[in-house]
Amino acid sequence: MNRWAVVVLTREASHLLKQVDDLVSGAAPAVKLLMDSSVGEETRARGRELGWEVERLADFDHGRARRSAFQRIRRSLGPGDGVVFVTQDVFGAGQESGQAVVSLVRVLTQDKVGAAYGRQLPRPGAGPFEAHARLFNYPDRSEVRSMEDAKRLGIKACFFSDSFAAYRLDALEQVGGFPERAIVGEDVIVAAKLLKAGWKIAYVADACVYHSHDLTPLQEMRRYFDIGVFHARESWILREFGKPEGEGLRFLRSELRYLWQHAPWRIPESFLRAALRYFGYRLGRAERWLPLGLKRWLSLQKHFWDREAEELRARKRGDGAHGE
C-alpha cells in the first residue's frame, strides 16, 4: 500500500491526543485527520499543535462520523490506498512508535484483504471482567476470514472493531462505505458487507494497542441493550451469519474459568452480569415496542436517541404543516 491516512474520532480529548499521536506518527501517514465533536476548542487546538488536520463534527453518530471522514479522505488518496481509524482512548502497547500501525496496514497488501483490525489488550490495572473481555475477543493468534468461514464461525466471522482498524479505500467504496446511522456496530456492518462482496477481513495479533473499558454491571446491560437494537435494525446480519446466543454462552464459560484462576470471589457477580447482559440484549431486540424515553434511559448511546427524538418532532411538524 503506497499511501494511507489516519483518522481519530475525539470528544473532549485534549489530554489524550499526545498518546494517539505517538501511536501513529512513527508510521508517517500521508494524512492525519482529527474528527472532533467537543463543545469547546481545546481538543481541536491541541490537534492542530500536533500537526493534525481538524474537522468539527456538529452531530456525532458512529456511522456518520466515519462516513464523513471516508468521504474527505478519498479526495486526497487513490483507490488503492488505505485509511486507519483510531479512537481517542487507544494507546501504544510498548511497541516502537508506529509499529502497530505499520503491521496493520501491511496486511492490506494481501490478496483480497479489504480490512484489518489489531489486537486490543486490557489497559494496565484493568479489573478481571475488563481484562477477560479483551483476552476473549482478541487472542494472540492472527487469522484471515472470508465468507466461507461463516458456516464454521457463525456471527464471529464478521466480528470487527474499528477502534483500531485499517481499510482499503476501494473495498470501502465497493460496499458503500460506513452506514449513515448506527447506534453501535458500524464496523460489523462494513465487515459483513465486505465478506458478502468477496473480500476478506484480517485480525492482526501483532498489531497491539491498549484499549479497554471498566463497565459496571448496569453499564454492561446498557451496552448489550444497544447491541440488541443494532441486531434488531440490522437483522440481515443474523440471517446471514447466525444468532449470537451460542457465542454468549461460550463467553460466560470462558469468563468463569478466568475468574476461577484470578478472582474466584467475583464468580457470583459473573452470573449477575450474564443475566443483565441477556436482559439488556432482549430488550434491545424488542426496542420497536418500547417508548423513546425508556430506550434513551436503557442505552449508553444517548446521542442516538436524542437524534431520533429530533427527527420525530420534525416529522410531526411536517405532518402538521401538511394538514393545514
HELIX and SHEET records of a PDB file:
HELIX    1   1 LEU A   17  SER A   25  1                                   9    
HELIX    2   2 GLU A   42  GLU A   49  1                                   8    
HELIX    3   3 HIS A   62  ILE A   73  1                                  12    
HELIX    4   4 GLN A   99  ARG A  106  1                                   8    
HELIX    5   5 VAL A  107  THR A  109  5                                   3    
HELIX    6   6 PRO A  128  ASN A  137  1                                  10    
HELIX    7   7 MET A  147  ASP A  149  5                                   3    
HELIX    8   8 ALA A  150  LEU A  153  1                                   4    
HELIX    9   9 GLY A  154  CYS A  158  5                                   5    
HELIX   10  10 LEU A  169  GLN A  174  1                                   6    
HELIX   11  11 GLU A  186  LYS A  196  1                                  11    
HELIX   12  12 PRO A  217  ARG A  233  1                                  17    
HELIX   13  13 SER A  235  PHE A  241  1                                   7    
HELIX   14  14 GLU A  245  HIS A  262  1                                  18    
HELIX   15  15 PRO A  264  ARG A  266  5                                   3    
HELIX   16  16 ILE A  267  ARG A  285  1                                  19    
HELIX   17  17 GLU A  287  TRP A  289  5                                   3    
HELIX   18  18 LEU A  292  LEU A  298  1                                   7    
HELIX   19  19 LYS A  302  GLY A  323  1                                  22    
SHEET    1   A 8 GLU A  53  ARG A  56  0                                        
SHEET    2   A 8 VAL A  31  ASP A  36  1                                        
SHEET    3   A 8 TRP A   4  THR A  10  1                                        
SHEET    4   A 8 GLY A  82  THR A  87  1                                        
SHEET    5   A 8 PHE A 164  ARG A 168 -1                                        
SHEET    6   A 8 VAL A 113  LEU A 121 -1                                        
SHEET    7   A 8 LYS A 200  TYR A 210  1                                        
SHEET    8   A 8 PHE A  91  GLY A  92 -1                                        
SHEET    1   B 8 GLU A  53  ARG A  56  0                                        
SHEET    2   B 8 VAL A  31  ASP A  36  1                                        
SHEET    3   B 8 TRP A   4  THR A  10  1                                        
SHEET    4   B 8 GLY A  82  THR A  87  1                                        
SHEET    5   B 8 PHE A 164  ARG A 168 -1                                        
SHEET    6   B 8 VAL A 113  LEU A 121 -1                                        
SHEET    7   B 8 LYS A 200  TYR A 210  1                                        
SHEET    8   B 8 GLU A 143  ARG A 145 -1                                        
END                                                                             
